[in-house]
Amino acid sequence: MALSSAIVSIDPSQSIPTVPLWLSTAIRNLKVDYPDDNCEEVICKGDTGASEWRIKCSDCPGKIYVTGPGETLGMKFI
């Protein structure tokens, strides 16, 4: 799936979902560990069509990291 088709566009009439605390903590930790990198949380459509939180890093064009225990973000730091 191409990056541009994966990111969910938010309808302005709908409320913007609140970033989960665990994800905002993870982003904050990434910014402390890697201050020169720009990581942000994004909402993508998952395989089931449901919206899911991901992390996008400006140093990795075209890649979005899956969030959660044992997912791709952990592999980035091995």
Protein Blocks (a to p, Z undefined) as FASTA:
>chain_A
ZZklmpccddfkbccddddfklmmmmmmmmmmmmmbccdddddddfkopacdddddfklg
hiacdedehiaklmmmZZ
